[in-house]
Amino acid sequence: MRVALDTNILAYAEGVGDEARCQRARTLITELIHRDVVLPAQTLGELSRVLSAKSQRDPAGTRQAVLEWADCFFVADSTWACFQSALDLTVDHQLQIWDALILAVAAEHRCRLLLSEDFQDGFTWRGVTVVNPFQNPPSSLLRALMQGSARS
């Protein structure tokens, strides 16, 4: 099952946020099947901003972290078609443009899930369902994803 990661998952894994979420994000990422993970390029741009602004990382450290994430997972570029879809999402579902772009890229790359706590949990668009991995109890879709990862 293909899964896209939103910026907050990466930021928590980098240690930005409360310890429980940071540990959960790290555990989640280590359990995922790496070949099935898609990182919309937008998430890496946002991560750069978060690491610089919130955690006060120097530019070289920020660049290193972003490049390491790009080395681990497939990075999906934003296309004009995705941006047009994102514009529609802002109108039709009142999403913020950059969140909408992440969702549109996930759909373009046939992801089944988008792991994020920034959207409405369970929101589905073009076959992509948003799952908040910090929700307790975890959603059935996240449990299925993790069980599939354990079998591989």
N, C-alpha and C positions, 0 to 999 in steps of 0.2 A: 504494500500500500504506500503510495507516494504521499509525502507530508512536507509542507512548507513551514518554516519557522519565522515567527515575527521577531522584531527587534527586542522586545522585552525578554524573550527566552535567552537570547545571546547575552544581553546586558546582565541578567541575573547570573548566567554561567560565568561571566567575567567578574562577578563579585559586587555588582552594583545593586543594592537593595537589601532587604532583610535576609538573615541567614537561612531561614527555612526555605524561602523561594530560591535562593542561590543554590542551596544543596539539591533541591528538587530539580532545578533546571540542569544541573550537572549530571545528576543521575539519569534523567530522561535522555539527555543527549548521548550518554555512553551506551544506553540500551537500544537506541535507534539503529536501524540498518542504514549505514551511511550512504549506500548507493541509491536509496529511496528518498533522501532528503534534498529538498530544493531551498536555496536561499535566494529570495528575490533581491536583486542588487540594491533596491531601496532599503532593505533591512541593514545592509552593510553601511550605507550612507548614514542612516539614523544611528547605528551603533557608534560610528565615528564621532558624531555629535554628542551622544550620551557619555562616551568615555572621556571626551575632552571637557565637556561642561560639568557633568555631575561628579565624575571621579577625579577630575583635574589631572588626567594623564597628559604627559608631554606628547607633542606631535609624533615623535618617533615611536613611542610606546603604543599610541593609538593606531598608527599605521601597521605596526607589527601584529597587533591583535586582529585587526580587520583582515590582513593578508593571511593569517593563520586560519581564520574561519573559511576564507575563500579556498584555501588549500584542502580543507577537510570535506567540503560539500560542493555540489554543483551550484554555480551562481547563475541565476536566470536574469537576463537583461530585461529592462522595461522597453516595450515597443510602443509605437504610436497607437496601434490597435488596443493595447492594454490601457494606455492613457485615456483613450476614448471611452473604454468600458468603465474606467475609474470615474470619469466625469459623470457618466450615467448613474453610477452607484451613489455619487454625492447628491444627485437630484432625487433618485428613486428611493434611496434608503438612508439618506442623511448621514452618510459616512464622511469622515475627513478625507481629503483627496489623497494623502500619502498612505493612509490605511487602505483605502479603496484600491490604490495601485498595487499594493502587496497582494490583496485578494485577487485582483485581475491577473496578475502574473502567475499566481498559484493555479488559477483556473486554466490559463493558457498552457501550463506545463502539466496538466492532467493530475494535479494533486487531489487527493481524496480528503485530506485534512489540512487545516491551517491552525497550528498551535499558537495561541495568543490569549492574553487576558484583556486585550484592548477592544475587542468586539463583543457583541452579544453571544454568549455561549450557545451553541446549537444553530446559529444563523447559517443557512445554506444558500449558496449562490453558484449556479453553473456546476453543480456537483461537488463543490468544495464546502465542507462543513467546518465551522470554526469551533475549536475545542479549547477550553481553558484548562491547561494541565495542572493548575494549582487548586482546582475545585475539589472539594471533598464531599462525598465520594467521587472518584474519577468517573468520567462519562464512559458509557459502554463502548463508544468508538475508540477512546484512548486505551481502554483495557484490551480491545481486539487488536489494536496496533502493537501494543507491547507483547501480547501473547504471540503474535505473528513474528515479532523480532526475536523472541526467545526460541522459537522453533528453527530459525535460520542459522 
